Amino acid sequence: MCGRYYRIADKQAIVDHFHSPAATDEPFPPGYNIAPGTTQPVIRQGRDTGARELVGMRWGLVGFASNGPDPTRVTFNARSENLTKSDLWRVHHHGSKSYALSMPN
């Protein structure tokens, strides 16, 4: 798994679909080869108002016990067969849940 994906919706389409304002001025055009480490649009619950908002966030995985992104620990190629052997994931892999978001056409 290389961690890349594509997004056919631009910023305005995402904002319209989720009925949420954009909290950033970044344009977020569609991308067909989005790589880990790039800033991508995310819908989150706003801290102050509790309403949905579109913000930019760094695409990639950060380990459960990590204090933040560490360029020396590359995690976007994490392999399931090494999950129990790696200190990076050992703490949290039991009972964890994965989530995916998709927009219907």
PyMOL commands that set and color helices and strands:
alter all, ss='L'
color gray80, all
select helices_A, chain A and resi 11-18+80-82+87-90
alter helices_A, ss='H'
color red, helices_A
select strands_A, chain A and resi 5-7+31-34+39-45+52-58
alter strands_A, ss='S'
color yellow, strands_A
deselect
rebuild
show_as cartoon
